[in-house]
Amino acid sequence: MSLKKASALIVLILLIDQISKFYIKTHFALGEEIRVFDWFRILFVENEGMAWGAKIPGEYGKLFLTSFRLVAIVGIAYWLYDSVKKNGAPVLIVAISLIFAGAFGNIIDSVFYGEIFNHSYNQVATFLPEEGGYGTLMHGKVVDMLYFPLWSGYLPEWIPFWGGKYFTFFEPVFNVADSAITVGVALLLVFNKKAFAHETREEKKEEREEKLVD
């Protein structure tokens, strides 16, 4: 798979991700939802950018998180470039492209959304408001909207720790970028041998060459 095709996939995912986020941010107040089906809803929430809505405490926690993600995206970009250069398996390049696009999509929120939108509490946000955004550069919040409460109810009493408690599956709200990352990681796990077959062959080749030299 060529770098051009990988780039096209990344751009497509970024466009879908950002268009969906812009629409939600400029048409929904925070917490507003549309029930598409009983098991699928469009629900607008925001988070600091970590999994499960967690955040790093402290004044510089958000800045540290965004900076770390920027460094990580550079590493993923190099991984993609190196894999294409070494004629890596198509499934590997697709997986890395999905992970890169997802990570980059959420980084755009974290870096710029605090500057280009005002807040969404009890109101629909405005793009490029005259009074300024709800935060500063590198302090934006990630927009999530996809919610799949497939099942809700009280768990049986015999289940340790959670027995008798009300439970919803699937509870987290996520976005297109999160989905891309999840699919990319799943591809690497499911097609692990096929994805890294080239690297394995190269390692064995190097081992044979080293033995011949010795």
VMD Tcl script that draws the C-alpha trace (Angstrom):
set ca {
  {0.00 0.00 0.00}
  {1.43 3.38 -1.02}
  {1.85 6.44 1.15}
  {-0.56 8.30 -1.15}
  {-3.35 5.79 -0.45}
  {-2.60 5.85 3.27}
  {-2.73 9.66 3.23}
  {-6.06 9.59 1.38}
  {-7.51 7.28 4.06}
  {-6.24 9.58 6.81}
  {-7.71 12.69 5.16}
  {-11.08 10.96 4.66}
  {-11.29 9.96 8.33}
  {-10.21 13.41 9.48}
  {-12.86 15.07 7.31}
  {-15.65 12.82 8.64}
  {-14.42 13.28 12.21}
  {-14.10 17.05 12.11}
  {-17.30 17.67 10.13}
  {-19.27 15.61 12.65}
  {-17.66 17.45 15.57}
  {-18.26 20.89 14.03}
  {-21.89 20.00 13.42}
  {-22.45 18.75 16.97}
  {-20.63 21.70 18.53}
  {-22.65 24.26 16.52}
  {-26.06 22.56 16.76}
  {-26.19 20.94 20.22}
  {-25.95 22.25 23.75}
  {-23.86 20.16 26.13}
  {-25.85 17.10 27.23}
  {-28.43 17.41 24.46}
  {-29.28 14.18 22.66}
  {-31.25 12.71 19.78}
  {-32.60 9.18 20.15}
  {-32.04 7.50 16.77}
  {-32.90 4.04 18.12}
  {-33.28 2.73 21.66}
  {-29.75 1.34 21.33}
  {-28.18 4.29 19.48}
  {-28.25 7.96 20.40}
  {-26.45 11.15 19.39}
  {-25.38 12.61 22.74}
  {-23.10 15.64 23.00}
  {-20.45 15.42 25.70}
  {-16.94 16.82 26.05}
  {-13.88 15.45 27.80}
  {-10.27 16.35 28.45}
  {-9.04 13.85 25.89}
  {-8.24 10.78 27.96}
  {-10.02 7.44 27.86}
  {-13.26 7.15 29.86}
  {-13.34 10.91 30.38}
  {-10.42 10.84 32.82}
  {-8.10 13.82 33.18}
  {-4.71 14.65 34.63}
  {-5.20 16.83 37.73}
  {-3.38 20.10 38.29}
  {-2.99 23.41 36.50}
  {-0.74 21.97 33.79}
  {-2.39 18.55 33.47}
  {-4.21 19.36 30.23}
  {-1.12 21.01 28.73}
  {0.98 17.96 29.56}
  {-1.61 15.62 28.02}
  {-1.85 17.60 24.78}
  {1.94 17.91 24.53}
  {2.34 14.17 25.07}
  {-0.20 13.46 22.33}
  {1.67 15.74 19.92}
  {4.88 13.84 20.56}
  {3.06 10.52 20.18}
  {1.55 11.52 16.82}
  {5.04 12.24 15.48}
  {6.08 8.72 16.49}
  {3.01 7.21 14.80}
  {3.72 9.24 11.64}
  {7.27 7.88 11.50}
  {5.97 4.35 12.09}
  {3.63 4.78 9.11}
  {6.34 6.23 6.87}
  {8.81 3.52 7.82}
  {6.25 0.74 7.26}
  {5.39 2.04 3.79}
  {9.08 2.45 2.93}
  {9.76 -1.16 3.95}
  {6.75 -2.44 1.93}
  {4.86 -3.47 5.03}
  {1.70 -5.55 4.82}
  {-1.39 -3.60 3.66}
  {-3.26 -4.49 6.87}
  {-0.41 -2.99 8.91}
  {-0.40 0.26 6.93}
  {-4.20 0.53 7.09}
  {-4.12 -0.05 10.86}
  {-1.42 2.57 11.44}
  {-3.27 5.02 9.19}
  {-6.46 4.55 11.22}
  {-4.61 5.03 14.51}
  {-2.83 8.13 13.18}
  {-6.04 9.67 11.82}
  {-7.89 9.02 15.07}
  {-5.14 10.42 17.25}
  {-4.72 13.46 15.00}
  {-8.47 14.10 14.95}
  {-8.65 14.31 18.74}
  {-5.48 16.40 18.87}
  {-7.18 19.03 16.68}
  {-9.89 19.33 19.35}
  {-7.37 19.52 22.18}
  {-5.19 22.14 20.49}
  {-7.69 24.43 18.75}
  {-11.28 24.01 20.00}
  {-10.74 26.10 23.12}
  {-9.75 29.01 20.86}
  {-12.30 28.69 18.05}
  {-15.49 27.87 20.02}
  {-17.19 29.37 23.05}
  {-18.66 27.10 25.73}
  {-21.66 24.81 25.21}
  {-23.26 25.01 28.69}
  {-26.99 25.69 28.21}
  {-26.30 27.12 24.76}
  {-25.18 26.17 21.27}
  {-21.56 27.17 20.75}
  {-20.50 29.77 18.20}
  {-17.61 29.22 15.80}
  {-15.00 32.00 16.13}
  {-16.98 34.05 18.68}
  {-16.16 37.76 19.03}
  {-15.68 37.43 22.79}
  {-13.13 34.64 22.34}
  {-13.17 30.93 22.97}
  {-13.86 28.97 26.15}
  {-10.17 28.19 26.60}
  {-6.73 28.82 25.24}
  {-4.49 27.11 22.72}
  {-3.68 23.52 23.81}
  {-6.57 23.55 26.31}
  {-9.50 22.46 24.14}
  {-11.89 19.64 24.99}
  {-12.60 16.64 22.77}
  {-16.13 16.44 21.33}
  {-17.91 13.07 21.62}
  {-21.34 12.16 20.33}
  {-21.78 8.45 19.52}
  {-23.62 6.60 22.28}
  {-24.68 2.94 22.11}
  {-26.58 1.93 25.29}
  {-27.18 -1.61 24.04}
  {-28.48 -2.86 27.38}
  {-29.42 -1.29 30.70}
  {-30.63 -2.93 33.87}
  {-29.76 -4.22 37.33}
  {-27.05 -6.85 37.48}
  {-27.71 -10.13 39.34}
  {-26.83 -10.06 43.02}
  {-24.38 -12.96 42.66}
  {-21.92 -10.93 40.53}
  {-18.98 -9.82 42.73}
  {-18.58 -6.08 43.43}
  {-21.22 -4.94 40.87}
  {-24.09 -7.25 41.84}
  {-27.40 -5.45 42.31}
  {-26.14 -2.23 40.72}
  {-27.67 -0.52 37.69}
  {-25.44 -1.08 34.65}
  {-25.42 0.15 31.05}
  {-23.59 -1.58 28.23}
  {-22.05 0.21 26.35}
  {-21.64 3.28 28.59}
  {-18.82 5.38 27.03}
  {-19.65 8.11 24.50}
  {-17.10 8.37 21.70}
  {-16.45 9.93 18.29}
  {-15.26 8.96 14.80}
  {-11.61 9.46 15.77}
  {-11.97 7.08 18.72}
  {-13.61 4.54 16.41}
  {-10.69 4.76 13.97}
  {-8.18 4.13 16.74}
  {-10.20 1.18 18.05}
  {-10.50 -0.41 14.60}
  {-6.79 0.15 13.94}
  {-5.75 -1.53 17.19}
  {-8.23 -4.37 16.57}
  {-6.71 -5.00 13.14}
  {-3.24 -5.26 14.68}
  {-4.49 -7.73 17.28}
  {-6.60 -9.90 14.99}
  {-4.19 -9.92 12.03}
  {-1.01 -9.76 14.09}
  {0.89 -12.45 12.17}
  {-0.05 -11.05 8.77}
  {0.65 -7.44 9.81}
  {4.14 -8.16 11.11}
  {5.10 -11.01 8.78}
  {7.53 -8.77 6.88}
  {9.34 -7.70 10.05}
  {9.61 -11.34 11.14}
  {11.13 -12.35 7.81}
  {13.60 -9.46 7.98}
  {14.67 -10.43 11.49}
  {15.23 -14.05 10.45}
  {17.21 -12.89 7.43}
  {19.45 -10.73 9.61}
  {19.97 -13.63 12.01}
  {21.04 -15.92 9.14}
  {23.43 -13.27 7.82}
  {24.98 -12.80 11.27}
  {25.50 -16.57 11.61}
  {27.22 -16.70 8.21}
  {29.54 -13.86 9.21}
  {30.43 -15.62 12.48}
}
mol new
graphics top color blue
foreach p $ca { graphics top sphere $p radius 0.5 }
foreach p [lrange $ca 0 end-1] q [lrange $ca 1 end] { graphics top cylinder $p $q radius 0.2 }
display resetview
